[in-house]
Amino acid sequence: MNTTTTTILIFGASGDLTRRKLIPALFNSYRKGRLPENFHIVGFARRPWDDDEFRELLHEGMLEFAPEAFTAEKWSEFAPHITYFQGNLDTPADYDHLPTYLADLENGPVNRLYYLATAPEFFVPIVKNLGATAMADEVDGWRRLVVEKPFGHDLQSAQALNQAIHAVFAEPQVYRIDHYLGKETAQNILYFRFANTIFEPVWNRNYVDNVQITVTESVDVGRRAGYYDQAGVVRDMFQNHLLQLLSLIAMEPPTSFAADAVRNEKAKLLQAIRPLPLSDTVRAQYEGYLQADGVAPGSQTPTYAALKLYVDNWRWQGVPFYLRSGKALARKNTELVIVFQKPPHLMFDAIADADFSSNVLSICIQPDEGIHLRFEAKAPDSTRTDSVDMEFHYRSAFKGNSLPDAYERLLLDALRGDASLYTRSDSIEAAWRLMDPVIQGWEQDPQSPPMVAYQTGSWGPAEAEQLLQHDGRAWVLGCMEHAE
Ligand code: BG6
């Protein structure tokens, strides 16, 4: 079963994801000499295109979405590897010819990566059709399935989806993608914590006052209102991206970097989060959301949420984790913040207790990738202290090394069989177990808490500030202040 021929079969290849992310990622890997020796990229979609039309569309996508990487010369080498197969994703008869079509192309033993870049209603029909045509059988090479989000709409649908997939593919063949895990800076969280000695000893309830995760976006729902209005911010961002970031920042050290060692710790962490009372949640909608095309009249879908969580384990007992995310906000900024406790005894008379700033470590996921450490220094010629910043920016520290797009790393990992950055079914289900009662509680009781409005371009509703003020705390943003 040791073949170097690999086929990447993209279902739903006429969609945005293929042009915007998948092809630029594969092209970049090809340019860097990282794709397998013999490879085929097959697009499967309904539109009546031929190979050349499909290639031209992808070519335009490259120029629009990844022009910096594009060279006509490399593209002319890469494009002949791409072909197009026309079919309806949910029509079994359209799969009849697929095995022979692929066999003609591959001409021998092959590995295959099936990528579900489709709307979620097609996931199960595609998987069933792959099963019916024996395309999941690892007869002459591996067969892997990459599933895009959303992975279910709630716990029940996620479990049903897992079952439908497991009826055809074994769990080690399944790669559930969360593109936040492919971001260099998200991967760096584990390096930062476990490739250094000085941070981990203070990474616990004895030194940490609170942890904050802020994922703000300046874009509004745009043309995705049809999907978004059904989902809302908790399904769209919290159940996956924010909880995955939380598991990286809070998990115990794995014994190795092997996929299951890492994923065991992440799952354990998610399972240790205490169910949260609705009184520790804030939901909000930006002004003007109801007027967007595709939003139901009077929609109660939140476009912003803030939550307080606790992790019931020895490391984090009693430390609040504050999470917030929303659309149409002032800036795009993804930041994880560790706020440390104040010193146990303050001997500097000139400084009132309340004015003394805590040490803050900010991990800047995007857009100005880096890490900041805020600490106190004696202000010159005074007895005061001022907060100063020790900073690391990827751009200046790793000059000339541009950060690869998350999809580049994730696709290569799936081709190599490394699932450590992919989400396992138990983590997905644990995340739903936590978020379902929030979503359902909100739907059932309009007062729990009431939906509030926030202005577009703001930092969100006052209620999110009050969530922390109530605990004598405040949101901290360390990355933007010293952005490069
Ligand atoms: C997606 C969400 O998963 O992540 C979008 O569906 C969101 O609503 C996007 O805009 C944010 O990703 P990034 O990489 O731009 O932070």
Boltz pocket constraint, residues with backbone or C-beta under 6 A from the ligand:
constraints:
  - pocket:
      binder: B
      contacts: [[A, 149], [A, 179], [A, 217], [A, 236]]
      max_distance: 6.0
